């Protein structure tokens, strides 16, 4: 699974499926893009692939562990349909 943040395709350092969404490890520009989308309205956050494909996500948690940042994302509804 990857993330689509605004118009950017992001491959997290690691991504794990959770009950409500995913937990992704991000750094650098990928983390900055996610924070801009979540807190400044600079685009949407969606999942690409897996059972959450094309679902919008919202940030529900951010945790820093050593030199990595784990972001918890929860699905906010049904997947987008391709027309």
C-alpha positions in Angstrom: 0.0 0.0 0.0 1.1 3.5 -0.8 -0.2 7.0 0.0 -1.5 9.6 -2.4 -1.1 13.0 -0.7 -2.5 15.8 -2.9 -1.1 14.9 -6.3 2.0 13.1 -4.9 2.5 9.3 -4.9 4.3 8.5 -1.6 5.8 5.1 -0.7 6.2 5.0 3.1 9.3 3.5 4.7 6.9 1.0 6.3 3.1 0.6 6.3 1.0 -1.6 8.6 -2.8 -2.3 8.3 -4.7 -1.5 11.6 -8.3 -2.1 12.6 -9.4 1.4 11.5 -6.8 2.2 8.8 -3.0 2.1 8.6 0.1 3.1 10.5 2.9 4.5 8.2 6.5 5.4 8.8 7.4 8.6 7.0 10.3 11.0 6.8 11.5 14.1 5.0 9.3 15.5 2.2 6.8 12.7 2.5 6.2 13.6 6.2 6.1 17.3 5.3 3.5 16.7 2.6 1.3 14.7 4.9 1.5 17.4 7.6 0.6 20.1 5.1 -2.4 18.1 3.9 -3.6 17.3 7.4 -3.1 20.6 9.1 -3.2 23.2 6.3 -5.7 21.7 3.8 -3.0 21.3 1.2 -4.6 18.3 -0.6 -6.3 15.0 0.4 -4.7 11.9 1.9 -5.7 8.6 0.3 -4.5 5.0 0.3 -3.5 3.3 -2.9 -3.8 -0.5 -2.9 -5.0 -3.2 -0.5 -8.5 -3.4 0.9 -8.5 0.4 1.6 -7.8 1.3 -2.1 -8.8 4.9 -2.9 -10.2 5.6 0.5 -9.7 9.0 2.1 -7.8 9.0 5.3 -7.4 11.4 8.2 -4.5 11.7 10.6 -5.4 10.4 14.1 -2.0 10.2 15.6 1.7 11.1 15.2 4.4 9.4 17.3 8.1 10.0 17.1 10.3 7.1 18.0 14.0 7.7 17.8 14.7 8.8 14.2 11.4 7.7 12.7 7.9 9.2 12.7 4.9 6.9 12.8 1.6 8.4 11.5 -1.7 6.7 12.3 -4.3 7.2 9.6 -8.0 6.2 9.8 -10.4 5.6 6.9 -13.1 8.2 6.6 -15.6 6.4 4.3 -16.1 4.3 1.2 -13.5 4.0 -1.5 -13.7 6.4 -4.5 -15.1 4.8 -7.6 -13.4 5.0 -10.9 -15.7 6.2 -13.6 
